[in-house]
Amino acid sequence: MRAGEQVYAVSSAMVHQVVRVKPPELAALYARGAVETRGERYPLCHLGQLLGGAATAEPAESYSTVLLLRSGNHRAALHIDE
């Protein structure tokens, strides 16, 4: 996965689902602060911000990728650039 120019890896065992969303849906997810699916809540954060950088803007017509991650009882929705 990528945030800005940096490339990172995450264990595939942690990836519960990969979600592609359009800009209006992504804005709504950020407004709620989480992705909710199948009765589970995944707090949402952009990978760049999580690592102390800035979130990068996506072109208005493109889809964005959000990874739904799980490790034990912990859950997170991670918005990535690629």
Residue pairs with C-beta under 8 A, 6 or more apart in sequence:
1 7
1 8
1 9
1 10
1 47
1 67
1 78
1 80
1 81
1 82
2 8
2 80
2 81
2 82
3 46
3 47
3 48
3 51
3 53
3 56
3 80
3 81
4 48
4 53
4 54
4 56
4 81
6 51
6 53
8 47
10 67
10 69
14 69
14 70
14 71
15 67
15 68
15 69
16 68
16 69
16 70
16 75
17 37
17 67
17 68
18 65
18 66
18 67
18 68
19 35
19 65
19 66
19 67
19 68
19 77
20 63
20 64
20 65
20 66
21 29
21 63
21 64
21 66
22 63
22 64
23 58
23 60
23 61
23 62
23 64
26 58
26 64
26 66
26 79
29 35
29 44
29 66
29 77
30 44
32 44
33 43
33 44
34 41
34 42
34 43
34 44
34 77
35 41
35 42
35 44
35 66
35 68
35 77
36 42
37 68
40 75
41 75
42 68
42 69
42 75
42 76
42 77
43 75
43 76
43 77
44 66
44 76
44 77
44 78
44 79
45 76
45 77
45 78
45 79
46 55
46 78
46 79
46 80
47 78
47 79
47 80
47 81
48 54
48 55
48 56
48 81
49 55
50 78
55 79
56 81
58 64
58 81
64 79
65 79
65 80
65 81
65 82
66 77
66 78
66 79
66 80
67 77
67 78
67 80
68 75
68 76
68 77
69 75
69 76
69 77
69 78
